[in-house]
Amino acid sequence: MISCCDDPKELQRWEEVNRKFGKIIDRALDADLLEWRGEEGEEISYAPEGTKPYTGPVKVMHENGRIWILTQFKEGKEDGLEIGWCEDGMEEYRMTYKSGKRVD
């Protein structure tokens, strides 16, 4: 469960984020742990000590411990929906990637 504050609206926003995305956030790999391999501009991401390009959810956390960015990787490249949140739980943006390139 995402910890929060005393502001009821902020608490409600974080509860909604957790309800919708909590299970994915829990199993997502921390982006800091990804290992990038390959030529500059052609890098592929791997899980720590992985032998195959990483496929699965990836997260970046705010300093306060709440989710900042949740994205998907497929075969070592961003692929799918990426969502970003402000520190107060408000959704900041959504964008879509295909094979590492933004498509929207």
Backbone bond lengths (Angstrom), bond angles and torsions (degrees), N, CA, C in turn:
res aa  C-N    CA-C-N  psi(-1)  N-CA   C-N-CA  omega(-1)  CA-C   N-CA-C  phi
1 M - - - 1.461 - - 1.524 109.34 -
2 I 1.290 116.03 138.06 1.453 121.67 179.55 1.518 108.59 -76.96
3 S 1.338 116.75 124.25 1.461 119.86 178.76 1.519 109.21 -72.88
4 C 1.335 116.08 160.09 1.458 117.94 -174.91 1.519 112.36 -147.68
5 C 1.271 114.78 -154.60 1.459 122.68 -171.73 1.522 110.79 -123.94
6 D 1.342 115.88 -164.06 1.460 121.65 -178.98 1.534 113.06 -93.17
7 D 1.318 118.95 -8.39 1.463 122.36 -179.76 1.533 109.17 -76.03
8 P 1.332 118.05 115.08 1.471 120.66 -176.33 1.533 113.74 -58.56
9 K 1.342 117.56 -37.87 1.464 119.76 179.48 1.525 111.30 -67.29
10 E 1.321 115.76 -41.41 1.466 119.52 178.18 1.526 110.04 -65.72
11 L 1.308 116.40 -42.89 1.462 120.63 177.94 1.526 110.15 -59.56
12 Q 1.313 117.20 -42.66 1.459 121.47 179.40 1.531 110.68 -63.11
13 R 1.332 116.79 -42.11 1.471 119.49 178.70 1.517 111.00 -62.00
14 W 1.340 117.59 -45.09 1.466 120.13 -178.84 1.521 111.85 -67.89
15 E 1.326 116.99 -34.02 1.469 119.43 176.02 1.526 110.54 -64.02
16 E 1.322 116.72 -38.50 1.462 120.84 177.86 1.532 111.10 -66.67
17 V 1.333 117.41 -43.49 1.463 121.16 176.16 1.526 109.56 -58.25
18 N 1.322 116.36 -45.75 1.460 120.22 -179.12 1.531 111.54 -65.26
19 R 1.319 117.13 -39.21 1.462 120.77 179.31 1.534 110.80 -62.58
20 K 1.330 116.07 -43.03 1.462 120.43 -176.93 1.532 113.24 -79.35
21 F 1.335 117.02 -38.28 1.459 119.98 -168.44 1.523 115.18 -125.88
22 G 1.334 117.90 1.33 1.458 121.47 -173.19 1.519 114.77 -55.22
23 K 1.332 117.93 -43.71 1.463 120.41 -178.53 1.521 111.30 -66.39
24 I 1.336 116.69 -38.71 1.465 119.99 178.44 1.520 110.05 -68.83
25 I 1.331 117.05 -43.46 1.465 121.03 178.83 1.522 110.06 -59.09
26 D 1.329 116.89 -42.49 1.464 120.79 -178.52 1.525 112.61 -61.06
27 R 1.325 117.78 -36.63 1.466 119.64 -176.86 1.531 113.36 -96.96
28 A 1.337 117.06 -5.17 1.463 120.84 -179.03 1.522 111.28 -67.80
29 L 1.311 115.79 143.86 1.458 122.51 176.89 1.520 108.86 -78.68
30 D 1.320 117.14 136.28 1.460 121.46 175.95 1.527 108.63 -66.28
31 A 1.318 116.93 128.62 1.465 121.62 -176.64 1.524 112.14 -56.37
32 D 1.320 117.62 -31.46 1.470 120.82 179.00 1.523 112.32 -63.43
33 L 1.327 117.50 -19.71 1.458 120.89 -178.01 1.530 113.19 -88.70
34 L 1.322 117.07 -13.45 1.459 119.30 179.06 1.523 110.07 -62.70
35 E 1.314 115.97 140.74 1.461 122.06 173.95 1.526 107.20 -106.68
36 W 1.323 116.23 124.71 1.460 121.45 -179.31 1.519 108.69 -99.35
37 R 1.329 116.34 126.41 1.463 121.77 -178.43 1.520 109.54 -129.02
38 G 1.319 115.24 149.04 1.461 120.79 176.76 1.508 112.12 116.80
39 E 1.312 114.32 179.98 1.462 122.05 -179.38 1.529 110.56 -68.98
40 E 1.326 116.09 149.16 1.459 120.95 179.09 1.531 109.70 -56.75
41 G 1.317 115.40 131.66 1.450 121.79 -177.69 1.526 113.50 88.02
42 E 1.321 117.08 -12.37 1.468 122.24 -179.75 1.528 111.29 -126.73
43 E 1.342 116.28 19.61 1.464 120.26 -175.63 1.522 111.68 -63.36
44 I 1.319 114.01 147.82 1.458 123.39 176.62 1.526 106.83 -121.91
45 S 1.328 116.88 139.80 1.466 120.47 -178.96 1.527 111.10 -91.88
46 Y 1.340 113.95 145.78 1.461 122.75 177.81 1.528 108.00 -131.85
47 A 1.321 115.86 148.81 1.465 119.97 170.14 1.525 106.73 -66.61
48 P 1.335 118.06 159.48 1.466 119.92 -179.99 1.526 111.30 -51.61
49 E 1.314 115.45 126.20 1.462 123.56 179.26 1.528 112.63 59.40
50 G 1.340 117.59 20.68 1.458 121.67 -179.97 1.522 112.22 -75.45
51 T 1.298 115.55 153.36 1.463 120.72 178.69 1.522 111.69 -104.92
52 K 1.336 117.94 -13.29 1.454 122.79 178.67 1.524 108.64 -121.10
53 P 1.348 117.79 149.46 1.467 119.48 175.48 1.529 110.34 -53.84
54 Y 1.340 115.23 143.86 1.460 121.56 -175.13 1.519 112.13 -71.89
55 T 1.322 116.32 135.66 1.452 124.36 170.71 1.521 107.70 -128.74
56 G 1.338 116.37 125.47 1.456 121.08 178.73 1.514 111.33 147.14
57 P 1.334 116.31 -178.21 1.460 120.30 -178.68 1.528 112.07 -76.40
58 V 1.334 114.90 148.76 1.463 122.93 178.64 1.522 107.73 -132.53
59 K 1.335 115.93 142.35 1.466 120.05 -179.45 1.518 111.44 -130.31
60 V 1.328 113.85 153.47 1.465 123.11 170.57 1.516 105.04 -126.62
61 M 1.333 116.35 133.20 1.458 120.90 -176.24 1.533 110.86 -106.27
62 H 1.336 115.60 146.17 1.460 120.87 169.70 1.530 108.64 -67.11
63 E 1.321 117.48 160.58 1.467 121.17 177.61 1.519 112.06 -58.87
64 N 1.350 117.06 -26.42 1.462 120.44 -179.68 1.533 112.33 -80.69
65 G 1.350 117.39 2.96 1.451 121.35 176.49 1.516 115.08 91.07
66 R 1.319 117.65 -2.49 1.463 120.98 178.89 1.527 109.78 -91.68
67 I 1.316 115.39 157.01 1.462 120.80 -178.44 1.531 110.82 -62.92
68 W 1.317 116.55 137.94 1.461 122.52 176.42 1.534 108.89 -111.37
69 I 1.354 115.47 -52.45 1.456 120.27 -178.02 1.526 108.71 -133.04
70 L 1.324 115.98 135.79 1.456 122.62 172.94 1.519 106.84 -127.39
71 T 1.330 116.59 124.39 1.458 121.34 -177.85 1.516 110.03 -141.04
72 Q 1.304 116.16 172.54 1.460 122.48 -179.27 1.520 109.68 -119.79
73 F 1.325 116.07 143.82 1.460 122.38 174.18 1.519 108.84 -120.43
74 K 1.332 115.17 144.74 1.461 121.88 174.81 1.521 107.24 -136.90
75 E 1.321 115.16 123.41 1.464 121.92 -179.74 1.529 111.68 51.76
76 G 1.341 115.70 40.84 1.458 121.69 173.16 1.504 116.91 85.90
77 K 1.337 117.83 3.09 1.462 121.17 179.75 1.523 109.84 -130.40
78 E 1.347 115.07 151.11 1.458 118.01 176.31 1.516 108.87 -60.05
79 D 1.340 115.33 134.45 1.449 120.09 -176.26 1.525 108.41 -157.39
80 G 1.317 116.13 105.60 1.451 120.58 -178.59 1.516 111.45 124.47
81 L 1.293 115.21 -163.01 1.460 122.58 -176.57 1.526 111.80 -77.30
82 E 1.339 115.62 135.34 1.461 122.10 169.79 1.524 107.17 -117.77
83 I 1.335 116.14 133.28 1.464 121.89 178.63 1.515 108.22 -123.45
84 G 1.335 116.50 137.37 1.458 122.03 176.19 1.512 110.55 -120.46
85 W 1.330 115.94 143.06 1.459 121.81 179.59 1.527 110.79 -123.91
86 C 1.332 115.44 147.47 1.466 121.81 171.31 1.526 108.32 -74.62
87 E 1.316 116.45 167.93 1.464 120.40 -179.53 1.527 112.99 -64.80
88 D 1.333 117.60 -19.80 1.467 120.21 -179.64 1.530 112.86 -93.32
89 G 1.337 117.13 6.39 1.458 120.63 177.23 1.511 115.33 93.42
90 M 1.325 117.20 -3.43 1.468 120.25 177.60 1.527 107.86 -75.27
91 E 1.332 115.39 135.48 1.460 118.91 175.85 1.523 108.37 -67.93
92 E 1.331 115.47 130.73 1.463 121.24 -176.53 1.526 112.11 -96.62
93 Y 1.344 116.94 -40.21 1.457 119.78 -178.65 1.521 111.14 -163.80
94 R 1.323 114.48 165.10 1.465 124.18 169.90 1.516 106.58 -137.69
95 M 1.314 115.81 138.98 1.459 120.91 173.34 1.519 108.47 -149.03
96 T 1.312 115.28 159.22 1.453 120.50 -176.08 1.522 109.83 -120.70
97 Y 1.342 115.13 139.27 1.461 122.48 178.20 1.516 110.31 -118.99
98 K 1.320 115.56 151.05 1.462 122.82 172.89 1.526 106.98 -138.22
99 S 1.331 115.42 118.19 1.474 121.11 179.42 1.517 112.50 53.05
100 G 1.348 116.23 40.21 1.455 121.41 175.87 1.507 115.77 85.90
101 K 1.323 118.40 -0.70 1.450 121.22 -179.49 1.528 110.09 -116.94
102 R 1.328 114.73 138.68 1.462 120.00 178.07 1.530 109.08 -69.75
103 V 1.331 115.88 132.61 1.464 120.02 -176.87 1.531 113.39 -115.00
104 D 1.301 118.67 2.39 1.470 119.61 175.47 1.493 111.61 -133.30
